[in-house]
Amino acid sequence: MEEISPNIYAKEYFLSVDECQILINSVSERLEPSTVSTMDGKKILHRERTSYGAYFEEKEFPKLAEKIRSFISSFTKLPFENQEKLTVLRYEKDQQFTTHHDCFSTECKYIKYGGQRVVSVIIYLNQEFEGGETRFPMFNFNVVPKTGMIVIWNNMINGRVNSLMKHAGKPVKNGIKWIITTWVRENKFEKENDRSV
């Protein structure tokens, strides 16, 4: 993994083109509008997040799921069981996720299901589109998507939320952007049957 900006690490060609296509195909008929979490744990649609998403059915492709999860655990030095579900997201023209932080408010219901999201992970599944960069405004830095590239960053430093890690998925200008994402909690993730993205 290469540190491409302070606290942001990337590895190109982590997944092959074929592996990326498997991930895309696995959810293409099951996509639903993405939501954001409210303080009391409700899921609502919001103009700040306009993608579509679905969980990756890991039992259908266990070797691919294992490849992703094992790498994340090895790099972060955090247990496999702390990872949330793998979620595939599709962004069409003009869709985006405005600037936000992946950590929860301390009053948010989802804290109790494993603690904070200490680490964020994105894997880009294609690059045949315009726009759609992952923007870190505090560093004035954009991650330009490349097929198969994995990007990992820490959301906390010494047990505190690192406000510098606010980021955005910039609007797609043309084409369709695909990613798969997950988050790693402080402790074992307990809410397996609930969509917390």
Backbone torsions as a table, in degrees:
resi	resn	phi	psi	omega
1	MET	NA	138.6	179.7
2	GLU	-109.1	135.1	174.7
3	GLU	-79.4	106.7	-174.1
4	ILE	-91.9	-14.7	175.3
5	SER	-162.6	161.7	-177.8
6	PRO	-50.7	119.0	174.9
7	ASN	75.4	8.9	-179.7
8	ILE	-121.3	125.5	-174.3
9	TYR	-122.0	146.0	-176.8
10	ALA	-143.6	152.5	174.2
11	LYS	-139.1	116.9	178.1
12	GLU	-76.2	153.7	176.3
13	TYR	59.8	28.0	176.9
14	PHE	-62.4	-45.6	173.4
15	LEU	-108.1	148.4	176.2
16	SER	-79.1	166.0	176.2
17	VAL	-58.6	-41.8	179.6
18	ASP	-64.0	-41.3	178.3
19	GLU	-64.4	-40.0	177.4
20	CYS	-62.2	-40.7	-179.1
21	GLN	-67.0	-35.6	175.6
22	ILE	-59.1	-44.9	-179.7
23	LEU	-62.7	-43.3	178.7
24	ILE	-63.3	-49.7	-176.7
25	ASN	-63.3	-30.9	-174.4
26	SER	-67.2	-21.4	-176.2
27	VAL	-119.0	-3.8	-168.3
28	SER	-59.6	-24.4	179.8
29	GLU	-99.1	3.3	-173.8
30	ARG	-123.2	10.2	-173.7
31	LEU	-68.6	141.6	175.7
32	GLU	-131.9	156.9	178.2
33	PRO	-57.4	136.8	178.0
34	SER	-71.1	152.0	-177.9
35	THR	-124.9	170.6	170.6
36	VAL	-121.9	156.9	-177.4
37	SER	-93.7	136.5	172.8
38	THR	-90.2	172.4	-177.8
39	MET	-60.2	-32.2	-178.0
40	ASP	-93.8	11.3	173.7
41	GLY	89.8	6.5	177.7
42	LYS	-77.5	153.7	177.1
43	LYS	-105.4	123.6	-178.9
44	ILE	-131.3	151.5	171.1
45	LEU	-76.2	144.3	-178.3
46	HIS	-149.3	141.9	-178.2
47	ARG	-64.1	-16.9	178.6
48	GLU	-72.2	-22.2	-178.0
49	ARG	-132.9	110.9	-168.3
50	THR	-122.3	18.0	180.0
51	SER	-81.5	-179.7	170.7
52	TYR	-121.0	148.0	-177.2
53	GLY	-151.1	166.0	175.2
54	ALA	-160.4	151.0	175.5
55	TYR	-69.2	143.8	171.5
56	PHE	-77.1	126.7	179.7
57	GLU	-79.3	92.5	-171.9
58	GLU	-65.8	-28.6	-179.3
59	LYS	-67.1	-23.8	179.2
60	GLU	-77.5	-27.8	-177.6
61	PHE	-136.3	66.3	-172.3
62	PRO	-63.2	-34.8	-178.4
63	LYS	-68.0	-38.8	178.6
64	LEU	-68.4	-42.9	177.1
65	ALA	-61.5	-41.8	179.8
66	GLU	-64.3	-39.6	178.2
67	LYS	-58.8	-45.7	-178.2
68	ILE	-68.0	-51.2	-174.8
69	ARG	-66.7	-38.7	-179.8
70	SER	-65.7	-39.8	178.9
71	PHE	-63.7	-45.0	179.9
72	ILE	-60.4	-45.9	-179.0
73	SER	-64.1	-41.4	-179.7
74	SER	-64.6	-42.7	-177.1
75	PHE	-72.8	-41.7	-175.6
76	THR	-83.7	-16.5	-175.4
77	LYS	62.5	28.0	177.4
78	LEU	-115.4	145.9	-174.8
79	PRO	-60.7	147.5	175.7
80	PHE	-49.5	-41.7	-173.8
81	GLU	-68.8	-11.6	178.5
82	ASN	-81.4	-11.1	-175.7
83	GLN	-80.4	138.6	172.6
84	GLU	-76.1	176.9	179.6
85	LYS	-65.1	150.1	174.9
86	LEU	-78.4	127.0	-175.5
87	THR	-122.7	124.3	176.3
88	VAL	-91.8	133.2	-177.9
89	LEU	-123.9	141.9	176.6
90	ARG	-120.0	129.2	176.4
91	TYR	-116.6	120.3	175.8
92	GLU	-94.0	-178.1	-178.1
93	LYS	-52.5	130.6	178.3
94	ASP	75.0	-3.6	177.5
95	GLN	-80.9	151.4	-173.0
96	GLN	-162.7	174.6	167.3
97	PHE	-131.8	110.4	-174.5
98	THR	-67.8	172.7	-173.2
99	THR	-56.5	130.4	-176.2
100	HIS	-158.6	170.7	173.9
101	HIS	-118.0	140.8	-177.4
102	ASP	-78.1	-15.5	175.8
103	CYS	-70.7	149.9	176.1
104	PHE	-85.7	155.2	165.6
105	SER	-62.0	147.1	-178.2
106	THR	-63.3	-18.9	178.8
107	GLU	-89.9	-5.2	-174.6
108	CYS	-71.7	140.3	-179.4
109	LYS	-55.1	-35.1	-170.8
110	TYR	-73.9	-10.2	174.9
111	ILE	-58.0	-36.6	-172.6
112	LYS	-73.8	-7.1	-178.5
113	TYR	-97.1	29.0	177.7
114	GLY	136.0	6.0	179.9
115	GLY	83.3	-163.1	-176.5
116	GLN	-70.6	160.4	169.6
117	ARG	-83.6	94.1	-174.4
118	VAL	-78.7	-24.4	-178.1
119	VAL	-135.4	141.0	174.3
120	SER	-114.9	145.7	-178.3
121	VAL	-134.7	132.6	171.9
122	ILE	-129.9	136.3	168.5
123	ILE	-121.3	125.2	178.9
124	TYR	-83.4	128.9	-174.8
125	LEU	-99.0	-8.9	175.3
126	ASN	-159.6	172.9	178.4
127	GLN	-141.0	8.7	-175.9
128	GLU	-87.3	63.3	178.2
129	PHE	-158.6	167.5	176.1
130	GLU	-111.0	145.5	-176.9
131	GLY	79.2	-156.4	174.5
132	GLY	74.1	15.2	178.0
133	GLU	-66.2	155.0	171.1
134	THR	-91.1	115.7	-171.4
135	ARG	-102.4	128.2	172.9
136	PHE	-112.0	93.7	-171.2
137	PRO	-64.4	-30.4	-178.3
138	MET	-69.2	-21.5	176.9
139	PHE	-105.3	-1.9	-174.5
140	ASN	51.2	49.1	-171.6
141	PHE	-133.4	134.5	175.7
142	ASN	-113.9	134.0	168.6
143	VAL	-91.9	118.5	179.5
144	VAL	-87.5	121.2	-176.2
145	PRO	-61.1	138.1	173.0
146	LYS	-134.9	136.6	-176.4
147	THR	-54.6	124.4	175.8
148	GLY	87.1	-2.6	-177.9
149	MET	-80.5	133.5	175.3
150	ILE	-103.7	138.2	179.0
151	VAL	-127.6	131.5	-178.0
152	ILE	-132.3	136.6	174.4
153	TRP	-142.8	155.5	178.6
154	ASN	-91.5	131.8	179.2
155	ASN	-91.7	-9.8	-175.6
156	MET	-134.7	151.6	174.6
157	ILE	-131.5	123.8	179.1
158	ASN	51.9	41.9	175.6
159	GLY	80.4	3.5	179.9
160	ARG	-117.7	148.5	178.1
161	VAL	-63.8	129.9	177.9
162	ASN	-92.3	101.6	-174.9
163	SER	-64.8	-17.1	179.2
164	LEU	-67.3	-16.1	-174.2
165	MET	-91.4	16.4	170.1
166	LYS	-60.1	144.3	-175.0
167	HIS	-154.6	170.6	-179.8
168	ALA	-145.7	149.4	167.0
169	GLY	-95.1	105.4	-173.9
170	LYS	-65.5	154.6	-178.1
171	PRO	-57.7	140.8	172.4
172	VAL	-77.2	129.5	-178.0
173	LYS	-88.7	-39.7	177.7
174	ASN	-151.4	146.4	178.9
175	GLY	88.0	-165.3	-178.5
176	ILE	-130.5	131.3	179.6
177	LYS	-103.4	134.1	176.5
178	TRP	-121.9	135.9	173.0
179	ILE	-139.5	163.1	165.1
180	ILE	-123.3	140.3	-173.8
181	THR	-138.5	156.9	169.8
182	THR	-156.4	172.6	178.7
183	TRP	-134.4	150.9	179.8
184	VAL	-112.5	126.9	-177.6
185	ARG	-88.1	167.9	176.1
186	GLU	-65.6	-34.9	-176.5
187	ASN	-131.2	-175.4	179.9
188	LYS	-57.8	131.6	178.4
189	PHE	-79.3	120.8	-170.2
190	GLU	-101.7	-10.8	-167.6
191	LYS	-103.0	55.0	-171.5
192	GLU	-62.1	-28.2	-174.6
193	ASN	-93.4	6.3	-176.3
194	ASP	-120.4	139.1	177.8
195	ARG	-83.9	112.6	-176.3
196	SER	-111.2	34.1	178.6
197	VAL	-121.7	NA	NA
